[in-house]
Amino acid sequence: MSKVEIFKGWCKKCGICIAFCPRGVLTAGDDGFPKVSNPDACTGCRWCELRCPDFAIVVQKDEHTDNA
């Protein structure tokens, strides 16, 4: 499992991260900011992090997860 952090101070609510997430981990909150609504589905692919134009997302992979 991976941890997705969203820095609201940098986010402009463009929705790119939500659109590119292949697992539906992110959704738009009531305030328009992306939120992690399905954390267990995150595979740590980092598509949201890599596509964010404002560097407002960081994905940290769990070091204790067995990837073998």
DRENLUMTI-633693 format. One record per residue (C-alpha): x, y, z; residue in one letter. Coordinates in pm, whole numbers, always signed. Layout:
<sites>
{px->X	py->Y	pz->Z	aa->A}
...
</sites>
This chain:
<sites>
{px->+0	py->+0	pz->+0	aa->M}
{px->+115	py->+354	pz->-70	aa->S}
{px->+42	py->+686	pz->+94	aa->K}
{px->-75	py->+980	pz->-116	aa->V}
{px->-24	py->+1329	pz->+28	aa->E}
{px->-195	py->+1632	pz->-125	aa->I}
{px->-64	py->+1979	pz->-44	aa->F}
{px->-369	py->+2204	pz->-70	aa->K}
{px->-156	py->+2518	pz->-55	aa->G}
{px->-2	py->+2427	pz->-390	aa->W}
{px->-307	py->+2266	pz->-554	aa->C}
{px->-516	py->+2467	pz->-802	aa->K}
{px->-795	py->+2205	pz->-822	aa->K}
{px->-732	py->+2125	pz->-1189	aa->C}
{px->-842	py->+1761	pz->-1154	aa->G}
{px->-557	py->+1615	pz->-1358	aa->I}
{px->-459	py->+1380	pz->-1075	aa->C}
{px->-815	py->+1250	pz->-1049	aa->I}
{px->-840	py->+1196	pz->-1425	aa->A}
{px->-511	py->+1007	pz->-1452	aa->F}
{px->-554	py->+775	pz->-1151	aa->C}
{px->-612	py->+430	pz->-1303	aa->P}
{px->-752	py->+287	pz->-978	aa->R}
{px->-999	py->+558	pz->-874	aa->G}
{px->-805	py->+642	pz->-559	aa->V}
{px->-866	py->+1016	pz->-586	aa->L}
{px->-1196	py->+1201	pz->-606	aa->T}
{px->-1295	py->+1566	pz->-581	aa->A}
{px->-1395	py->+1674	pz->-232	aa->G}
{px->-1678	py->+1914	pz->-151	aa->D}
{px->-1423	py->+2197	pz->-155	aa->D}
{px->-1301	py->+2100	pz->-503	aa->G}
{px->-964	py->+1974	pz->-383	aa->F}
{px->-867	py->+1615	pz->-463	aa->P}
{px->-896	py->+1374	pz->-176	aa->K}
{px->-784	py->+1018	pz->-119	aa->V}
{px->-1115	py->+836	pz->-105	aa->S}
{px->-998	py->+482	pz->-181	aa->N}
{px->-647	py->+447	pz->-30	aa->P}
{px->-645	py->+66	pz->-35	aa->D}
{px->-665	py->+68	pz->-415	aa->A}
{px->-345	py->+270	pz->-456	aa->C}
{px->-67	py->+72	pz->-622	aa->T}
{px->+191	py->+350	pz->-597	aa->G}
{px->+211	py->+401	pz->-973	aa->C}
{px->+269	py->+774	pz->-912	aa->R}
{px->+63	py->+885	pz->-1216	aa->W}
{px->-104	py->+1151	pz->-1002	aa->C}
{px->+231	py->+1277	pz->-873	aa->E}
{px->+398	py->+1277	pz->-1216	aa->L}
{px->+108	py->+1454	pz->-1390	aa->R}
{px->+49	py->+1725	pz->-1128	aa->C}
{px->+162	py->+2055	pz->-1281	aa->P}
{px->+201	py->+2216	pz->-939	aa->D}
{px->+395	py->+1940	pz->-760	aa->F}
{px->+113	py->+1927	pz->-505	aa->A}
{px->+108	py->+1547	pz->-470	aa->I}
{px->+363	py->+1309	pz->-324	aa->V}
{px->+325	py->+931	pz->-330	aa->V}
{px->+524	py->+732	pz->-78	aa->Q}
{px->+546	py->+357	pz->-118	aa->K}
{px->+522	py->+146	pz->+195	aa->D}
{px->+869	py->+0	pz->+244	aa->E}
{px->+722	py->-297	pz->+428	aa->H}
{px->+513	py->-413	pz->+133	aa->T}
{px->+643	py->-728	pz->-32	aa->D}
{px->+664	py->-658	pz->-406	aa->N}
{px->+786	py->-1008	pz->-497	aa->A}
</sites>
